[in-house]
């Protein structure tokens, strides 16, 4: 599938990998341009002096969500055809704690570490090496973790379904929360850095 707005007669399916590569390069460029290759900027979220990471992620989330809802409403795509990763409760919580700890300790997440590697940052290279080592260890020790990894499978459930809400109401509330977070983050930054705007 080449995308909801590009008929296969214009761009054939054989170009999927090329398009994916170009989109990946564009995504990496945006991450780097946003400062995500800097562990100091990323750690600013934890210490309260720089919330650019939070702003970019929230902006990306609400833009993608709004776009999907709008495209689905206009009939340009079928949102029900989107693949949703199954939600394994225990492994999601455990993985979130482990990744959050690694994020705070190393100053990178897996994606941002590759941005750092691409521009030659040694701390990002060290972090990425640890990432691959962790993947190798998990793969080799998978039988020990299989029970936890596969427990409490809720399927492809969505957050608004778990909360018993309508999709559009949840989307609206998330946008309101994001706007509130933007103002809240600016307030915290002002207090922490003592910068007058």
N, C-alpha and C positions, 0 to 999 in steps of 0.2 A: 504494500500500500504506500503510495507516494505522498499522500496527504489528502485531507478532506476537500481542498480547493483546487487540486491539480488532477484533472482526469488522466487516466493511464494512457489515453491516446496522445497526450502531449508529452508526458514523461513516463516512459515504460518502467515496469516493475524492476527490470534489471539494474536500474539506476539507484535503487534503494540504498545500497551500501555507500555509494558516492555521496548521496544526499545526507545520509547519516554522518559521514565523515566531515562534510562541510558544516553541518549543524553543530557537531562536536567541537570543531575548530572555532566556530563563532561563539559557542558557549564558553570555551576556554579563554577567548579574547575578552569577553565581558567580565569573567571572573577576575582576570588580571587587571583590567582597566578599573574595576571596582576596588582594587586593593586586596583581593582575597589571597594573593600570594604572600602577603606579609603576616607572619604569625603575631606581630605586635598589634596590628589592626584587628585581627580576629580576637585576640585576647582582650582587646578594649571592651568587647561586649561583656566579658566576665567582670571586669574592673570598673565599668561604668563610664569610661572616658571616650568611647567611640562605638556608636551603634550602627555603623554603616552596614555591617553584615546582617543584622536583624532587619534593617530597612530594605535591603536588596532582596532578602528571602521572602519577607512579607509582601513586597511589591510583586515579585515573581509569582507567588502563590495566588494572590487575589486577581492578578492579570490573567493567569492561565485559567483559573476557575471561572472568571467572568466570561472569558473567550469561549470556553467549552459550553457554558450555559447558553450564551448568545448563538453560537454556531448550531447547537442542538435545536434551539427555538426556531431558527431560520431554516432548518432542514438541510443545512450544509454538511452536517455530520450526524452520526447516530451515537450519542454519548453512551448508550447501553452496550455498544460494541467495544468500548475501551476496556483494556485488561486491567484489573485491579488485583494487586498482590494479596494473597490470602493472609488474614490476620491471625497469627499465632500469639496469643496473649503473653504467655510466660517468656517465650524467646524474644518478643518485642521489648518487654520490660528489661530483661537481662541485657539484651543487646544495646538498648538505649543507655543503660547505666554504664556499660563498658565503653561504648563509644563516647559518651559524654565525659567520662574520666580521661580517656585518651585525648579528646579534643582540648580539654582544659590543661592537661599536662604537656602536650606537644604543640599546641597552638595551631593545629591543622585538623581538617577532616579529610577523608580520602581524596575527594575531588580537589580541594584547595592545595593539598600536598603536591599533586601532579602539576598544578600551576607553578608552584615554587620550584619543582624539579625542572620544568621547561625553561625557566630563566636562570637556572644554575645555583639555586640556594642550597647550601649544604645541610641546613637543618631540615629542609623539606626532603632531601635525599635520604637522610637518616630516618625520618619519620616514615617515608614510603617503604624503605627496606624493612622496617618493623611491621608495616602493614602486610607485606608479602609473607614475612615470617609468621605472623599471626594466622594468615589464611592457610599456610602450610600446616601449622600445628593443629588448627581446627580440623582440617581435612583428614589428617592422620589419626586424630583422636575422636572423630565423628561418632563412632559407636558408643562412646562414653556419654556424649551429649545428645544423642538422637532422641531420647525420651523427652528431655526438656525442649529441644528444638522443635519437635512436632506436636507438643501438647497444646490443648485448648485452641483448636483451630476453629475460628468463627467464619471461615470462608472469605468471600470478597465483600464483606460488609463495609459500609461507608460510615463516616463519623455521624452524619446527620441521621442515618438510620439507627445507630446506636443510641442517639439522644432522643429519638422519636420525633424528629422535626422534619418539616418540608425542606426540600433542597434549596429553594429560593430564599426561604427565611434564614436558613443557616448561612447562605452566601452573604446576605445582607448584614447579618450580625457579625460575620467574620470581617467584612470590610469596615464596619464601624469600629470593631476591636483593633484593626490594623491602624486606622486613622488615630485612634486614641493612643496606641502604642507609639506612633510617630511623635505626637506631642509630648507624651510621657518621657520618651527617650531624649528628646531635645531638652526637657527640663532637667533630667538627671545629668546629662552632659554639661549643661550650664553650671550646675552646682559642683560637679566634680572637677571640671577644668577651670572654673572661675572665669570663663570667657564671656564677655558681654556681646550680645547679638544686636 
